[in-house]
């Protein structure tokens, strides 16, 4: 007869072990979850930093692009101004050459007829803006005859008289513009007299243009003769720099039908009358 044996197991220790294993797994999952959350937060922060840095780079890029455009525009403007200045320099050079040719013509005549030193002729006649061509042989002979008539007068008055000779007045209007020691501009255009003050080339150009608009219709050629007394240098400079501008402005106002030329006579006594 077989004897049955009973197998007795204690479940409490096994249950405790199972709970320990489950708790350990729970803690591991919690730790991994916390690590994942921290990594996610760090990733979000990194993304925000990257977006901020990208915005800063884009802003700097736009600022750099704007500065580049401004620099390009400035370079283009300077190139345009340089071209305009080069053209003006060429025109001034041509004007100087024509003025020197006219000055040499008068100087040769005065020296030949009266034996005046070249320094006196240059001081009396300095046509910085004259644009008339050299005289022909017939005109030269006429000037010779006129010089002989005026041989008893001093050089300054003789040349002034020649420029205002009646034969010239038949063909053109002579405007005598004089600056006195106070800086007052006195303009005598035939029987008309005007006056004004100016200290800059722009102001001189505007004032003389206003005077021109108030005068009667001139002939087809107007010669403006500028002289000055003991005048400050900046006032003379304003007139000498403004004359080419206002002469061209008056010519355009007449659609080119009237020419406006000018001659700078230099230091002269105040016009009589």
Buried (B, 14 or more C-beta within 10 A) or exposed (E): EEEEEEEEEEEEEEEEEEEEEEEEEEEEEEEEEEEEEEEEEEEEEEEEEEEEEEEEEEEEEEEEEEEEEEEEEEEEEEEEEEEEEEEEEEEEEEBEEBBBBBBEBBBEBBBEBBEBEEEBBEBBBBBBBBBBEEBEEEEBEBBEEBBEEBEEBEBBBBBBEBBBBEEBEEEBBBBBBBBBEEBBBBBBBEEEEBEBEBEBBBBBBBBBBEBBEEBEEBEEBBBBBBBBEEBBEEBBBBBBBBBBBBBEBBBEBBEEEBBBBBBBBBBBEEBEE
